[in-house]
Amino acid sequence: METVNTFYSKRVWLNPNNSPSTGNIIAFDGIETIDGKPYISQFFKISDCYHIANIHKAEYDTEEDFLNKMILMRDEINLFIEHLKNKKENKDE
């Protein structure tokens, strides 16, 4: 029997409600108990209609390792967003 203690669980849809696309983000932090043994389950999943990227805390990662992965990913996403904004602004001129 598996039990879960959930500390954080959120799903965000990436498309408007009237869109046929199913893109979403799921973020989860909790403790799962399997065969009487608790383990930390943390992941950030990004999906669209055809593909899924699941960034998870590996068994050998510490929670700090996983946090650092998430910070690095956030920083790179922010840089990419800035690139796209700058590209758009240059096109609009």
Residue pairs with C-beta under 8 A, 6 or more apart in sequence:
2 32
2 33
2 34
3 32
3 33
4 30
4 31
4 32
4 33
4 41
5 30
5 31
6 28
6 29
6 30
7 29
7 30
7 31
8 27
8 28
8 29
8 30
9 26
9 27
9 28
9 29
9 30
10 26
10 27
10 28
11 24
11 25
11 26
12 24
12 25
13 23
13 24
14 21
14 23
14 24
14 25
14 48
15 21
15 22
15 23
21 48
21 49
22 47
22 48
22 49
23 47
23 48
23 49
24 46
24 47
25 44
25 45
25 46
25 47
26 43
26 44
26 45
26 47
27 43
27 44
27 45
28 41
28 42
28 43
28 44
28 45
29 40
29 41
29 42
30 40
30 41
30 42
31 38
31 39
31 40
31 41
32 38
32 39
32 41
33 39
39 59
40 57
40 63
41 56
41 57
42 56
42 57
42 63
42 66
43 54
43 55
43 56
43 57
44 54
44 55
44 56
44 70
44 73
45 52
45 53
45 54
45 55
46 52
46 53
47 53
55 69
55 70
55 73
56 66
57 63
57 65
57 66
61 69
